[in-house]
Amino acid sequence: MNTPLYDFVKEYNTKNAVRLHMPGHKGKIAALESGFDITEIDGADVLYNEKGILKESQKNASDIFGTYKTLYSAEGSSLSIRAMLSLIKMYSLNARKHPLVLAGRNAHKVFMTASALLDIDVKWIFPEEKAELLSVNISPSYLEKCISDCEEMPVAVYITSPDYLGNISDIKAMSEICDKYGIILAVDNAHGAYLRFLPENMHPISLGAHMCCDSAHKTLPVLTGGGYLHISEKAPALIKSQAENAMSLFSSTSPSFLILTSLDRANEYLCNKMYEDTVKLQARICELKTRLSSVGYSVKGNEPLKLTLAAKAYGYTGDELAELLRKDNIECEFSDPDYIVFMFSTSTEDDEINRLKNTLIGIEKRAAVTQIVSIPVLYRAMSVKDALFSSSEEISTAFAENRVLASPSVSCPPAVPVAVCGERLNAEAIRCFEYYGIKKINVVKEG
């Protein structure tokens, strides 16, 4: 019997590739031995019913991030997103409010599926102007307009910041607006755990969010699956008291102690050296962006430790640039027809940054490619929940116009759906599906 997954990972590890993708440890943290892979035995504590060492470790993390409470996730931000939404649902029911969430359209697919499972109503914030699928730049004034335009007041606002392309929203101003209207602000900060350790603290909790998720494994020296749910001091009492219950609602009863141990081990580094290393790395990435811009690359986004290039401005698709880089043993985080994304962490070394720079500069610039598609504006025919659990059929995307989408057709990365379950598809959506190579989709059966 062959072992294809093991063989691939083993071979990739021996290639010593420049890993400009998650996880943030870049394969350079000391491996934990299999003997560390235990279960919740006596003395090891019980996740989400902590009384001993896990409680102590999470308190250390809470002190580092300046939160009221920080809980570990061994299932990434996906678990924390589900928990945030369940807390929003609990809060709305307790306050006798309709569980309506106003959310940026570039939300991760877990937000959509969790909303369906929890029967939460979602009103989408589409971009003010035509924009790409992965970014919905929401200004504070536009957010306030969207709140004012709601027929009923939402119980929460949900923002993805940083987004997959490295755009950071003005969370401080957004939090002030949410406070003005008495609305919970929840932030998907999966890509931004390191924002706490910048010269200007840009972490959502520090900027006024009531709660947020961090994928520690994306940018910190933590094993894949390690994440946090952060609860702010300003969060309502119910959210503070029910956070553990919300996490346990969706979590495995057998969390990986390898992941939990890596989160615990990271605390010492975050406390003692992360800030210093982040400041140095930020300067290096800033220099890299400046140099690439000087030779004609179009650098997008304002996230300090992520590099996003609009590849078509340089005459290539993102996928074409990714293939050229692989010839020099450099692996990006993500590429599609429009963009190529690189993720750096304090585990990234100077020579790796230089190697990326030199390889990119060595690629010949060509005439710009102008084709691009925008996120389609669609309208709801039925609820996300009803569509997701409806009787459905798989059909060719080419014949899907005017049909109602039953389930999302998106991989991870980037995990941002072209259309949301329950929406009626139009010609613009069909073009978008085809542009991203999605040839078949599930739609609600008719009749």
URMOPE-V945708 format. One record per backbone hydrogen bond with DSSP energy under -0.5 kcal/mol. CO is the residue of the C=O (numbers start at 0). NH is the residue of the N-H. E is the energy in kcal/mol with one decimal. If there is no record, write none. Layout:
<<CO | NH | E> <CO | NH | E>>
//
This chain:
<<2 | 6 | -2.7> <3 | 7 | -2.2> <4 | 8 | -2.4> <5 | 9 | -2.6> <6 | 10 | -2.4> <7 | 11 | -2.8> <8 | 12 | -2.3> <9 | 13 | -1.5> <10 | 14 | -0.9> <11 | 14 | -0.6> <11 | 15 | -0.5> <11 | 16 | -0.7> <12 | 15 | -0.7> <16 | 18 | -0.9> <17 | 19 | -1.2> <17 | 330 | -2.4> <19 | 332 | -0.6> <19 | 342 | -2.3> <22 | 25 | -1.7> <24 | 27 | -2.3> <32 | 35 | -2.2> <33 | 36 | -1.8> <35 | 37 | -1.6> <37 | 256 | -0.7> <38 | 40 | -2.7> <40 | 43 | -2.2> <40 | 44 | -0.5> <45 | 48 | -2.1> <51 | 55 | -2.1> <52 | 56 | -2.6> <53 | 57 | -2.6> <54 | 58 | -1.8> <55 | 59 | -1.8> <56 | 60 | -1.9> <57 | 61 | -2.5> <58 | 62 | -2.3> <59 | 63 | -2.0> <60 | 64 | -2.4> <61 | 65 | -1.1> <61 | 66 | -1.9> <68 | 230 | -2.9> <70 | 228 | -2.2> <72 | 226 | -2.4> <74 | 78 | -1.2> <75 | 79 | -0.9> <76 | 80 | -3.0> <77 | 81 | -1.9> <78 | 82 | -2.2> <79 | 83 | -2.6> <80 | 84 | -2.2> <81 | 85 | -2.1> <82 | 86 | -2.4> <83 | 87 | -2.1> <84 | 88 | -2.3> <85 | 89 | -2.6> <86 | 90 | -2.8> <87 | 91 | -2.5> <88 | 92 | -2.3> <89 | 93 | -2.5> <90 | 94 | -2.1> <91 | 96 | -3.6> <92 | 95 | -0.9> <97 | 99 | -2.5> <98 | 120 | -2.2> <99 | 154 | -2.5> <99 | 155 | -1.2> <100 | 102 | -0.7> <100 | 122 | -2.6> <101 | 157 | -2.7> <102 | 124 | -3.2> <103 | 106 | -1.1> <107 | 110 | -1.3> <107 | 111 | -1.0> <108 | 112 | -2.5> <109 | 113 | -2.6> <110 | 114 | -2.0> <111 | 115 | -1.8> <112 | 116 | -2.3> <113 | 117 | -2.3> <114 | 118 | -0.6> <114 | 119 | -2.8> <115 | 118 | -0.8> <120 | 100 | -2.8> <121 | 123 | -0.5> <122 | 102 | -2.3> <123 | 125 | -0.8> <124 | 104 | -2.1> <130 | 374 | -3.0> <131 | 134 | -0.8> <133 | 163 | -0.5> <135 | 137 | -0.7> <136 | 127 | -0.6> <136 | 138 | -0.7> <138 | 142 | -2.4> <139 | 143 | -2.3> <140 | 144 | -1.9> <141 | 145 | -2.5> <142 | 146 | -2.3> <143 | 147 | -2.5> <144 | 148 | -2.0> <145 | 149 | -0.6> <146 | 149 | -1.1> <154 | 183 | -2.2> <155 | 101 | -2.6> <156 | 185 | -2.8> <157 | 103 | -2.0> <158 | 160 | -0.7> <158 | 187 | -3.0> <162 | 165 | -1.8> <165 | 167 | -0.5> <165 | 301 | -1.3> <165 | 302 | -1.9> <166 | 161 | -0.6> <166 | 162 | -1.8> <168 | 170 | -1.8> <169 | 173 | -2.2> <170 | 174 | -2.8> <171 | 175 | -1.7> <172 | 176 | -1.8> <173 | 177 | -2.6> <174 | 178 | -2.5> <175 | 179 | -1.8> <176 | 180 | -1.5> <177 | 181 | -0.6> <177 | 182 | -3.1> <178 | 181 | -0.7> <183 | 156 | -2.9> <183 | 185 | -0.6> <184 | 209 | -1.8> <184 | 210 | -1.4> <185 | 158 | -2.1> <186 | 188 | -1.2> <186 | 212 | -1.7> <187 | 160 | -1.6> <188 | 191 | -2.1> <189 | 214 | -1.0> <191 | 194 | -1.8> <192 | 195 | -1.0> <193 | 196 | -2.3> <194 | 197 | -0.9> <194 | 201 | -2.3> <198 | 200 | -0.7> <202 | 206 | -1.4> <203 | 208 | -2.7> <204 | 207 | -1.1> <209 | 231 | -2.8> <210 | 186 | -1.9> <211 | 229 | -2.9> <212 | 188 | -1.4> <213 | 215 | -1.1> <213 | 227 | -2.7> <214 | 217 | -1.5> <214 | 218 | -0.7> <215 | 218 | -0.6> <215 | 219 | -2.4> <216 | 22 | -0.8> <216 | 23 | -3.4> <218 | 345 | -0.5> <219 | 221 | -2.4> <222 | 225 | -2.2> <224 | 75 | -3.3> <225 | 216 | -2.1> <226 | 72 | -2.5> <227 | 213 | -1.8> <228 | 70 | -2.6> <229 | 211 | -1.8> <230 | 67 | -2.0> <230 | 68 | -1.7> <231 | 234 | -1.3> <235 | 239 | -2.0> <236 | 240 | -2.4> <237 | 241 | -1.9> <238 | 242 | -0.6> <241 | 245 | -2.4> <242 | 246 | -2.2> <243 | 247 | -2.5> <244 | 248 | -1.3> <245 | 249 | -0.7> <246 | 249 | -0.9> <246 | 250 | -1.4> <254 | 256 | -0.5> <255 | 259 | -2.2> <256 | 260 | -2.4> <257 | 261 | -1.7> <258 | 262 | -2.0> <259 | 263 | -2.1> <260 | 264 | -2.8> <261 | 265 | -1.7> <262 | 266 | -0.9> <263 | 266 | -0.8> <263 | 267 | -0.6> <264 | 267 | -0.6> <264 | 268 | -0.8> <265 | 269 | -3.0> <266 | 270 | -2.4> <267 | 271 | -2.0> <268 | 272 | -2.8> <268 | 273 | -2.0> <272 | 276 | -2.2> <273 | 277 | -2.6> <274 | 278 | -2.3> <275 | 279 | -1.6> <276 | 280 | -2.4> <277 | 281 | -2.9> <278 | 282 | -1.6> <279 | 283 | -1.7> <280 | 284 | -2.6> <281 | 285 | -2.1> <282 | 286 | -2.0> <283 | 287 | -2.1> <284 | 288 | -2.5> <285 | 289 | -2.1> <286 | 290 | -2.4> <287 | 291 | -2.5> <288 | 292 | -2.2> <289 | 293 | -1.6> <290 | 294 | -0.8> <291 | 294 | -0.7> <291 | 296 | -2.2> <292 | 295 | -1.3> <296 | 298 | -0.8> <297 | 309 | -2.9> <299 | 307 | -0.7> <302 | 305 | -1.1> <304 | 343 | -2.1> <305 | 307 | -0.5> <306 | 341 | -2.8> <307 | 299 | -3.0> <308 | 310 | -1.4> <308 | 339 | -1.5> <309 | 312 | -1.3> <310 | 313 | -1.7> <310 | 315 | -1.7> <311 | 314 | -1.2> <311 | 368 | -2.6> <313 | 365 | -2.2> <316 | 320 | -1.9> <317 | 321 | -2.2> <318 | 322 | -1.9> <319 | 323 | -2.0> <320 | 324 | -2.2> <321 | 325 | -1.8> <322 | 326 | -1.0> <324 | 327 | -1.6> <324 | 329 | -1.8> <325 | 328 | -2.0> <328 | 17 | -2.5> <329 | 331 | -0.5> <330 | 19 | -2.1> <333 | 340 | -3.1> <335 | 317 | -0.9> <335 | 318 | -0.8> <337 | 310 | -1.3> <337 | 311 | -0.8> <338 | 335 | -2.2> <339 | 308 | -2.4> <340 | 332 | -2.2> <340 | 333 | -1.4> <341 | 306 | -2.5> <344 | 347 | -2.3> <348 | 351 | -0.6> <348 | 352 | -1.8> <349 | 353 | -2.5> <350 | 354 | -1.9> <351 | 355 | -2.1> <352 | 356 | -2.5> <353 | 357 | -2.9> <354 | 358 | -2.2> <355 | 359 | -2.6> <356 | 360 | -2.6> <357 | 361 | -1.6> <359 | 362 | -1.2> <375 | 377 | -0.7> <378 | 423 | -2.4> <382 | 386 | -2.3> <383 | 387 | -2.7> <384 | 388 | -1.8> <386 | 389 | -1.2> <390 | 444 | -2.8> <392 | 442 | -2.8> <394 | 440 | -2.2> <395 | 398 | -1.7> <396 | 399 | -1.8> <399 | 402 | -2.2> <402 | 404 | -0.5> <402 | 424 | -3.0> <403 | 443 | -2.9> <404 | 421 | -3.0> <407 | 409 | -0.6> <410 | 414 | -2.5> <414 | 108 | -2.1> <414 | 416 | -0.6> <419 | 422 | -2.2> <421 | 380 | -3.5> <421 | 381 | -1.6> <422 | 404 | -2.4> <422 | 424 | -0.5> <423 | 378 | -0.6> <424 | 401 | -3.2> <425 | 429 | -2.0> <426 | 430 | -2.3> <427 | 431 | -1.8> <428 | 432 | -2.7> <429 | 433 | -2.5> <430 | 434 | -2.2> <431 | 435 | -1.7> <432 | 437 | -2.7> <433 | 436 | -1.4> <436 | 438 | -0.9> <438 | 396 | -2.9> <440 | 394 | -2.6> <440 | 442 | -0.5> <441 | 405 | -2.7> <441 | 406 | -1.1> <442 | 392 | -2.4>>
//
